[in-house]
Amino acid sequence: MPSAWPDDDIILYDGVCIFCSRWVRFVAKRDVAKRFRFTPIQSDYGTRLAQHFGIDPNDPDTNAVIHGGQAYFKSDAALTVLSQLPRWGWVRVLFAVPPALRNPVYNLVARNRYRIFGRSEVCMVPDASLRERVIES
């Protein structure tokens, strides 16, 4: 396992994936404490983070979150983020489902995300309220 990342509560996402950009907006809207910050994998910071944890920045197959000094990937990442949001703590019960059962569903969506949800040519441009929470360099 690579060494810890120096920042915490960072969500790494595919910035050209429409589904992933909607995920970021979903989290940002519900994260009233503004705990989480976001970085597209296409940014300098996001690329460094991805490479540090062995994610191919040119063909990402997972989102990731650094939380509590630990990196989480795939369904663990999504559940970790959701469980930290107000009124979403109930999703912790889904950790009882083994990753061997959760991740195939995650992988199916991840593999087909561009085909199902689309892809933009450039990273999402955050609005003013989100811009301060996006790390790019």
N, C-alpha and C positions, 0 to 999 in steps of 0.2 A: 504494500500500500504506500503510495507516495506520501511525502510529508504533508503536514497540515497547510492550509492556505491562510495567509495572514489576515484576511478580511472575513467577516462573518455575515450571515443572512444575505448572501448573494445568490441570485437565481441566474443561471446560465441558460440561454434559450437561442433557438435558431431565428435570427432576426428577419429572414426572408420568408419564413413559414407563416402563413396567415393564421393557422390554428394556434401556433406558439405565441404570436403577437396578441391574439385574443386572450390566451392564458395569462399573459403579463397584465393586460388591462383588467381581467377578472380579479387577479390577486391584488393589484394596486387599489382597485376600488374598495375592496373589502378589508384591506390592511390599513385600518384607520390610524394605527399607531405609527405607520410608515416605517415599520421594522425592516422590511425587505427592500433590497436594491436589485437592480436588474442589469445584466450585461449581455448584449447580443454576441454570439460566437464569432460573428464577422468583425467585431471591433478588436483593436489591439489587446485590450485587457481580456476580453472574452476568449480570444485565441490563446493567450498565455495560460489562462485558467484551464481551458479545454486540454491543451497539450500537457499541462502539469498532471492532469488526471487520466491521460491516455485516451482522450476523445479526439477523433479526427475532425479538425475544424472544417475540412472540405466536404465531409460526409458524416455529419453528426447523427448518431442513432439514439441519442438520449438527451434529455435536459438534465440539469444537475442543480443541486442547491448545497451551499455550504451553510450549515446550521450547527451551532454549539461546537464549533471547531471541527466538525466532521463533514465529509462529503457524502451526499446521497445521490443515487442515480435511478433512472427509470421510475417504476411505480413507487419506490421508496421516497424519491424526491418529491413527487406529486403529493403523496400522503403526508409527508413531513411538512410541506408548505401549507396544505389545507388545514392540518391539525393545529396550526398556529394562528389561524384566522378566527376572529370572533364568530361564534355560532357554528363553526365547522369542526370543533373538537371531537364530535361524534365519529369522525372518520378514523380515529385511532383504532377503533374496533377492526378496521380492515387490515391492520397490521397482523391480525391473527391468521389471515389467509396467507399461506406461504408464498414468497416471491416466485417460486416455481410455477404457481398458478396465476399470479397477478401479472408477471412480466410478459407472458405470451400475448396477453390482451394489449398491454402497453406496446409491445413490439409490432403487433399488427397495425395499430394506429400510426405508430412512428414511421413504419415502412411505407404507408400509403397516404401520409399527411398531405403531400403536395397534390396528389391525384384527387383526394377527397375535398380538401379545403382550399387548395390553390397555393400559389407562390407569387410573391412580388419580386420585382427586379432589384429593389433596394430595401434596406432595413426599414422597419416601421419608424416613422418620425413621431416621437412622443409629443403630446400636448404639454403646455407649460407646467401643469401640475405634476406630470410624470417625469419631465425632463431632469429635474433635480435628483431623481432617484436612479437615473440611468448612468452607468459607468462605461465609458468608451475607450479611454486611453490609460 
